Amino acid sequence: MRLTTTSKSALAAALLSASSPKAVTAWEESCTQFKDIYADGTELCEKMWNDSFEVVDDASRAYTMWFFNENDNPNNFVTEQLFGGSEKPDQCHLQWYHKDAPSPEGDDMTECHPWKNNACCDSNTVQSVDKLNARYGEGHKWDRCGPMSQACERFFVMQACHYECEPSAGLFRKYNKTQTADPDYNEWQLYKLPIRKSFCDSWYTACVNDYFCGEGDFFECEADYVKTQAVIAAKEADVLEKEESKKTTGLVTGLIVVGVLAVVGVGAVAFLYHREKQGNPVFTQVDAGVST
């Protein structure tokens, strides 16, 4: 059974009140169906990763995120058209889990197999769907709103493989080495890589009834995740502090009771000893010959 947006919000509120952060899914409160976030495939591709992609008609010079013949990557031809042969994808340019230069991978390159013969990714980095999904941490998972349909998830796998493995992708890095003084400088972000409209439209069709977070921007969602986890951590710390306070209060109360009993006991012993010294003991021996 799929949760509605309303029931997801209620679930999120309940989870956020829990004491254990492990029991909390940070995303339910903002989860919405794709069809309510994106108007079409173009908006999906251009909005989900901020300005990483620019959707263009298939007749134009545009890349694809997936192909089937590992011996003929169609993106190489697009690069030749766009750069006139002046740029060869012989460096990976993007730097995160990427290699310095593209090279062949072995037979274990199965998940991202189209790039097996020339890849900027190491096969260990992209060896499974789960590893691709988890590679950048909890806040950047595509199934943050619960399990996706198989058809929808497959497009996220394609995008992940394209980003990790495609040699031409690095030609569209947002910042180059002349921009290192920019406070936002990084070596991993893409900027307006032209992508085929038909691919994005197919992606939208596959995911239209699935759920995604917030306003549909991965980076905004990750920021919300970090903020939500901070709230959860604060709640957890508060609960632990209260529990420790209760333990401390109980211990102090116990020590006070023991202390009072000890003082009373010492006082009683002193009193009895004083009466004994006065020849007037509190307790006297009962005469066995006296009957009652």
Secondary structure, 3 states (H helix, E strand, C coil): CCCCHHHHHHHHHHHHCCCCHHHCCCCHHHCEEHHHHCCCHHHHHHHHCCCCEEEECCCCCCECCCCCCCCCCHHHHHHHHHHCCCCCCCCCCCCCCCCCCCECCCCCCCCCHHHCCCECCCCCCCCCHHHHHHCCCHHHCCCCCCCCCHHHHHHHHHHHHHHHHCHHHHHHECCCHHHCCCCCCCCCCECCEEEEHHHHHHHHHHHCCCEECCCCCHHHHHHHHHHHHHHHHHHHHHHHHHHHHHHHHHHHHHHHHHHHHHHHHHHHHHHHHHHHHCCCCCCCCCCCCCCC
